[in-house]
C-alpha cells in the first residue's frame, strides 16, 4: 500500500449550475480556487449521464449512456492533476424513478440540480500511468 499524509486547507460548498456538466462544474471550482488536490461529496439530480466501467482484463473503459432524468443518490470523488490539468475522479450512484440504481465512474452528466462539498488539500496529487492496472493512479512522491 502506498499512502501519504495530507493537510486540509480549505472547504467549499457550491451549487452546480443547471444545464452544465456535473464533473466539469467540480473541475471549474477546483481551477478557480487553484485546488490541485482534494476530496468531494455531492448530491442532486441530472438530466442524463454517461457512466464508465473499467474492464480489468482488457484494461479499458466501456461506457453506458442514459438519456433520462436520474437522482444522484451519492457522488464521491477526488481532485488531482492529470496531464497538467485538474481532474475530478468522480463515482456516482444514480437512481431511476422506480428506484433502480446505476453506479460507476461518472464521466459526464447534465446538471438539473446539484450541491457539492469540496475539501482542499495542501499537497498536490498527480496521476501517472500504472503499468499493473493500466489506470492513471496517484503518484506518491514521499
N, C-alpha and C positions, 0 to 999 in steps of 0.2 A: 504494500500500500504506500502510495506517495501522498503527502499532505503538507500543508503549510499553515501557519497561524495568520489570521487576518484581523485587522482592526477596523471596526465600523467607524465611519467618519460623519456621515450624514444620512438622513432618511427623508424620503419624499412620498407624498400621497398625490396621485394625479387622476384626473378624469380623462378617459380616452375620447377622442373626437369621433362622433358618429360619422360613418362613411369612410373613415381612414382604415389603414391596415393595422391590425392588432399588434403584431410584432414590430412593425415599423414605428408605431407610436412609442413603444418602450425604448426602442433604439434611439429615437429622436430625443426623448427625455435624457437618456444617458449622454448623448452627444452634446446637448445644450448645457448640461451640468458638468461636462468633462469627466464622466464616470467611466473608468476603464475596467472596473470590476465591481460586481455587486450581486445581490440576490433579490428576487421579487416574487410576490404573490399577487394574484389578480382574480377578479370575478366579473361577471356581466353576461352579455348576450352578443351573438354575432349573426350576421345575415347569411353567411356562407363560410366554408372552411376547407382548407387543404391540409390533410394530416399525412405525415410520413411515418413509415415503419421501416426499421433497419433490418435487412436480411443478413444475419450473422454469417451464413455460409457464403453468400455471394459478395458480402461486404459492400452493399449498395442499398440506397433507399428506394423504396417504392412509395407511390403516393395514391391517396384516395381523395376525391373531391366531393363535397357535399354542398349542393346548391339549395339550401333551406335554412330557415331560422333555427338557431341552436342556443341553448343556455350554456354558459361557461360555468360549470359547477365548481371547477377548481382549475387553477392555472399556476404553475410554478416554473421557475427558471433562474438562470444566472446570466450576468452580463460579463463579457470578456472581450478580448481583442482577437480577431481572426483576419488574416490578410491585411493588417494595418488599419482595420476599421472596427467599429463597435459591432458586436454580435450578441443578440439576445437568444440564448438557447432556451426554447420555450416548449414545455409539455403541458397538455391540457386534457381534462375530462369534460366532454361536451354531452349534453343530453337533448334528445328529441322530445317532441310534445308528449309522446306516450311513455316517456321515462327511459327508453332505451339509451344506453350510453355508448359513446365513441371516445376513444382515447389514443394518444400518441404524441409524436413530435408535431407541434403546431407550426407549419411552415407559413401559412397565411390565412387571414380571415378578415372579413369586413366588419368593423365595429358597428353594433347597434347601440350598445351602452357598455361601458367598462370602467372599472376602478382598479388602480394598481398601487401597491406599496413597494417601493424600491429602497433597499438599504445599500449604500455605497461602501466599498472597502477602500482603505488607503493604498494597498498594494495592488498593482495591476496584475491581471491574469491573462496569459497569452495562450491561445490554442495553436497546437502544432500537430501535423500528421503522426499518428501512432501506427507503426508497421503491424503490430499484432492484431489490432481490431479494424484497421482501415478508417478509423474515426479521427477527427480533429479533437484532441484532448488537451486539457490544461498542461502547460509545461511548468513543472516545479523547479524553479531556479535556486532554491535554497539548499 
